[in-house]
Amino acid sequence: MTRATERTAALVRVVRREQLRLPTPCAKFDVRDLINHLEWVAELFESLAHKGPRIEQGPYAGDFPERAERALAAWSRPEAWEGTSPAMGLPMTTLAHMYLVDMVVHGWDLATATGQEYEPDPEAVSRARSFTENMVEMGRQRGAFGPPVAVPDDAPPFGRLLGVIGRDPAWRP
């Protein structure tokens, strides 16, 4: 979680104001909306790590890196990983993996949209891919993932992860 979050936060920090309305590979978000979504994800998963409520997304604030630091601090506590979330009814380890998938994939979305280099951590990709392959149908039913995108059999693991969740690894603005 830490490496994926830090990489995504580093990408957010260098987004320029004129890039906020650029499209992203995540069709429902432009860059500003994607960063706002990341802000909400960080705030939500901070709350969930404390066994708190599911919170609604607020307006864009431009403070994702700070929120991400608080989320990581909340998840650094051993008790954050124990039991089931009262708000979501899912094991805490499942929620942690959901957060990881968001950080890894939305990091790529943001980097691709804004022309930044992005090399996700191989361990994070492996964990995210394994988790996603087991949860992909539920993710599609809940609107988190789109229809699969065909990728070559010899595509790298990250490309296969993107294809499974409905992203085209070849997407360009």
Disulfide bonds with the S-S distance in Angstrom:
none
